[in-house]
Amino acid sequence: MTLRSSLKQVIVVDQSLGLPPGKLAAQVAHAAIIAFLRAAPPLQRAWLESGMTKIVLACDSAAALRGLADQAQAAGLSVGLVADAGRTVVAAGTLTCVGIGPDEAERVNAVTSALRLLG
């Protein structure tokens, strides 16, 4: 298996916030971009060339988001924890989601495999 074929990014959303679809999409995009920009350039290139696999998962609290971010960071993964600016739906500083990776799927799964798909 090549590095290129096993790369993915995961974005985890705090589903307890009940964000409207447009706000949710914007927050997921923020997390994806931040985590991508923090990844090592070889991982960035390989992920872009391999189709940019990304999965959106759910958790139930800001504490869970912070815990995932800490765990991913400790594992050496790129992390993009999003704290909202507070201009629309939620208060400033509200943690909405976290992007993890891109990186090897096995490394990302070690942090996120217990979570369910957002739905």
C-alpha positions in Angstrom: 0.0 0.0 0.0 1.3 3.4 -0.9 1.2 6.4 1.3 -1.0 8.1 -1.3 -3.7 5.5 -1.3 -4.2 5.6 2.5 -4.5 9.3 3.3 -7.6 10.9 4.7 -8.8 13.9 6.7 -11.5 13.8 9.3 -13.6 16.7 10.5 -15.5 16.2 13.8 -18.6 18.5 14.5 -20.1 19.2 17.9 -23.6 18.0 17.0 -25.0 19.3 20.3 -24.9 22.9 18.9 -27.6 22.1 16.3 -26.0 24.4 13.7 -28.1 25.2 10.6 -26.8 23.6 7.4 -25.1 26.6 6.0 -23.3 27.4 9.2 -22.3 23.8 9.6 -20.8 23.7 6.1 -18.8 26.9 6.8 -17.4 25.6 10.0 -16.5 22.2 8.5 -14.7 24.1 5.7 -12.8 26.2 8.2 -11.6 23.1 10.1 -10.6 21.3 6.8 -8.5 24.2 5.6 -6.8 24.9 8.9 -5.8 21.3 9.5 -4.7 21.0 5.8 -2.5 24.1 6.1 -0.9 22.7 9.3 0.0 19.3 7.6 3.5 18.7 6.3 3.9 19.7 2.7 4.5 16.1 1.5 1.2 15.0 3.1 -0.6 18.0 1.6 0.7 17.1 -1.9 0.0 13.4 -1.6 -3.6 14.0 -0.2 -4.4 16.5 -3.0 -3.2 14.0 -5.6 -5.1 11.1 -4.1 -8.6 12.6 -4.2 -8.7 14.4 -0.8 -10.6 11.8 1.1 -12.5 13.4 4.0 -15.0 12.1 6.5 -17.3 14.2 8.7 -18.0 12.7 12.1 -20.0 13.8 15.1 -19.4 14.3 18.8 -21.6 15.6 21.6 -19.7 18.5 23.3 -17.0 21.1 23.2 -15.1 19.1 25.8 -15.1 16.1 23.4 -13.8 18.3 20.6 -11.0 19.7 22.7 -10.1 16.1 23.9 -9.9 14.9 20.3 -7.8 17.9 19.3 -5.4 17.2 22.2 -5.2 13.5 21.4 -4.6 14.2 17.7 -1.9 16.8 18.4 -0.2 14.4 20.9 -0.2 11.8 18.1 1.6 14.2 15.8 -1.4 14.8 13.5 -2.3 18.2 12.1 -5.2 19.8 13.9 -7.6 22.7 13.1 -9.8 23.4 16.1 -12.4 26.0 15.2 -13.6 28.6 17.7 -16.4 30.6 16.1 -16.1 34.4 15.7 -19.6 34.9 17.1 -21.1 37.0 14.3 -24.1 34.9 13.6 -25.5 31.7 15.3 -23.3 31.0 18.4 -21.3 33.0 20.9 -17.8 34.1 20.2 -15.3 31.4 21.2 -17.7 28.5 20.8 -15.8 25.4 19.7 -17.7 24.1 16.6 -15.5 21.5 15.0 -12.0 20.1 14.6 -10.2 19.0 11.5 -7.6 16.2 11.8 -5.2 15.4 9.1 -4.6 14.8 6.3 -2.4 11.9 7.3 -2.3 8.1 7.0 -5.7 6.7 7.6 -4.5 4.4 10.3 -3.1 7.3 12.3 -6.3 9.3 12.0 -8.4 6.3 12.8 -6.5 5.8 16.0 -8.0 9.0 17.3 -11.4 9.0 15.6 -12.6 5.4 15.1 -15.0 5.4 18.0 -17.0 8.3 16.6 -20.1 8.1 14.4 -20.8 9.7 11.0 -22.5 13.1 11.1 -26.1 12.6 10.1 
